[in-house]
Amino acid sequence: MYNMTFEEISGDYSQERMDSVAKALEDVLTRALPQDCITVGVYEAAKSLNVDPDNVVLCILAADDEDVKDVALQIHFTLIQAFCCENDINILRVNNTRRLAQILAAGGGGGKQSGGEPMDLHCVLVTSPESSVRKDPALSKVNVFCRESRCMDQWVPIINLPER
């Protein structure tokens, strides 16, 4: 009989948990889009955070491997992260912008700006115009994950959005 080590058990649990949080994040985004509770783009997010930070329930920072070398983007991320931490806004980092674009497009986001240019998906805010959005079980799952990650000194947890 094969006995699993603690690392193997916790690794399986961690992967299951990450998959569960990724699915919850997809649910949050697809529910928020038709309610017009999504702000997309670094500049648009900064404006929204400046006007009404209390209305933001989640900040998603998205970057692919090549974005890590973009110094300007990393500076924007640092400033947004600092602002979100100061205002008790949960933050997630997503490492698959293509999948994020698919989720937003499937939910009615289109993935394009009015001029046909692709949207800047590096920062996505989920806002809450109604108190009912805050009671969303998927959002609660994501928020618990963020809170638990902070307790383990991981202030901006990274989620892998799996391809579908």
Summary of the structure (lengths in Angstrom):
residues: 164
radius of gyration: 16.2
end to end distance: 35.3
largest distance: 61.9
contacts: 487
relative contact order: 0.22
helix: 57%
strand: 14%
